[in-house]
Structure formats: C-alpha cells, structure tokens
Amino acid sequence: MQGEDAELTAAVRAAREGDECAFRTVYRAVHPRLLGYVRTLVPEADAEDVTSEAWLQIARDLDRFDGDADRFRGWTARIARNRALDHIRARGRRPASSSVDDETELAVLPAGSDTVDEALEAIGTGHTMALISRLPRDQAEAVVLRVVVGLDAKGAAKVLGKRPGAVRTAAHRGLRKLAEMLESEEGAGDGVPAPRTGVARGVTEKARRTLRET
C-alpha cells in the first residue's frame, strides 16, 4: 500500500482515535466521490442532504470500523446507499418493482457537477457523468463504484449485494456504451458541447485498465 491509499488508511485510523484534523482529511478525500455516487441514486436536489446524513452515520460509527482505505471506501458507500434508499422510501416513491435487490427503486442518475469533476477524470471529463445518466441503472452504478469511488469488483459487489462477476460485466458494458455514445456525439455536430476529437477512443482507456487490474 502506498500513496493516496496509505495516507487515507493512516487518516482513518487517526480519526478513529478522535483526531478531528484526521477526520477532516478523510472527509476531503472521500466526500467528492461519495457525493458522486449518491447522485447515481437520488435526484440532484436531494444528493447533498443524503450525503450529509451518510456522513453523520459514518462519524457516529467510525470507532467500530476496522480496515484499510479500500474497505473504508466500501463501508462508506454501503452507508450512503442505505441512506439513499431510506430517503427514497421516506419520499413515498414507488418503483416499477417492489424489489430493492434489483435496484428498480433507485432514481434516475442526474447530470454531473463541478464537485465530482476531479473524480471523473478517471473516465474522461465532467461531461461524462451526464452520459452515465443514459446507461441502464445497473451499469451506471457499477461504473461509478468501480471507477469513481475506486472499489474493486469484490468491494462493489458487497455494496450492491451482487456477485463480483456481475459487477465486472455491468461495468464493462457501461464503459463500452459510454464510448459508443461519445462517438455518436462527435459525429453528430448538433451544437451540443462534446469532448475533444478522439476522446471516444481514449476516454475509457484508464478505466478499462482499472477494471482489468481488479
């Protein structure tokens, strides 16, 4: 373990012992990606509130957490997902199916914003988040958890309650679809701001390497 992961692991351990400065370090490192994930679950107008609720639980239960940076990212993502589903239920939204396991209860992914642009560099530009809203829901959530939040297939599977193989498949399909949509935008010339020429071939290259490695 080195670099960012080592720093986050050390900060989490210090925060568990009550170090407020360390907790702020943890928050700054994790919050943009966590907020980006919450935006795949609830409407834009609700995302900040839901993420704040998740952080309240994270702070409250931190002394019971034990693990490294990867486990912490997965743990916080599970908390955020549960808070998002609670929020949807409290608002009285009714999915087409009553099953939570197939994610039909989740809201449509909204467009991205500046707060998650840095996290989205792994798969291109902030513009890419708007395109993720057009992916099937399982693909959108898998892509964000794997590439933006930074979880491996096993960690993302725990968050989603699925098999790692199913998460890998959904993520690969989502990335392939993103590339196709970007190619379509580049050729359309419809006046909508599109990524730079050739980005469709390169926008998912780093993400694909990430998915192959884990």
RAZI-V636471 format. One record per backbone hydrogen bond with DSSP energy under -0.5 kcal/mol. NH is the residue of the N-H (numbers start at 1). CO is the residue of the C=O. Records with the same first field share a line. If there is no record, write none. Layout:
BEGIN
NH = CO ; CO
END
This chain:
BEGIN
5 = 2
6 = 2
7 = 3
8 = 4
9 = 5
10 = 6
11 = 7
12 = 8
13 = 9
14 = 10
15 = 11
16 = 12
17 = 13 ; 14
18 = 15
19 = 14
20 = 18
23 = 19
24 = 20
25 = 21
26 = 22
27 = 23
28 = 24
29 = 25
30 = 26
31 = 27
34 = 30
35 = 31
36 = 32
37 = 33
38 = 34
39 = 35
40 = 37
41 = 38
42 = 38
46 = 43
47 = 43 ; 44
48 = 44
50 = 46
51 = 47
52 = 48
53 = 49
54 = 50
55 = 51
56 = 52
57 = 53
58 = 54
59 = 55
60 = 56
61 = 57
62 = 58
64 = 61
65 = 62
72 = 68
73 = 69
74 = 70
75 = 71
76 = 72
77 = 73
78 = 74
79 = 75
80 = 76
81 = 77
82 = 78
83 = 79
84 = 80
85 = 81
86 = 82
87 = 83
88 = 84
89 = 85
90 = 86
91 = 87
92 = 89
93 = 88
95 = 93
103 = 100
104 = 99
106 = 103
107 = 41
110 = 39
116 = 113
117 = 114
120 = 116
121 = 117 ; 118
122 = 119
123 = 120
124 = 121
128 = 125
129 = 126
130 = 126 ; 127
131 = 127
132 = 128
133 = 129 ; 130
134 = 131
135 = 132
139 = 136
140 = 136
141 = 137
142 = 138
143 = 139
144 = 140
145 = 141
146 = 142
147 = 143
148 = 143 ; 144
149 = 144
150 = 145
151 = 145
153 = 214
156 = 152
157 = 153
158 = 154
159 = 155
160 = 156
161 = 157
162 = 157
166 = 163
167 = 163
168 = 164
169 = 165
170 = 166
171 = 167
172 = 168
173 = 169
174 = 170
175 = 171
176 = 172
177 = 173
178 = 174
179 = 175
180 = 176
181 = 177
182 = 178
183 = 179
184 = 180
185 = 181
186 = 182
187 = 183
188 = 184 ; 185
189 = 185
199 = 196
201 = 198
202 = 198
203 = 199
205 = 202
206 = 202
208 = 204
209 = 205
210 = 206
211 = 207
212 = 208
213 = 209
214 = 210
END
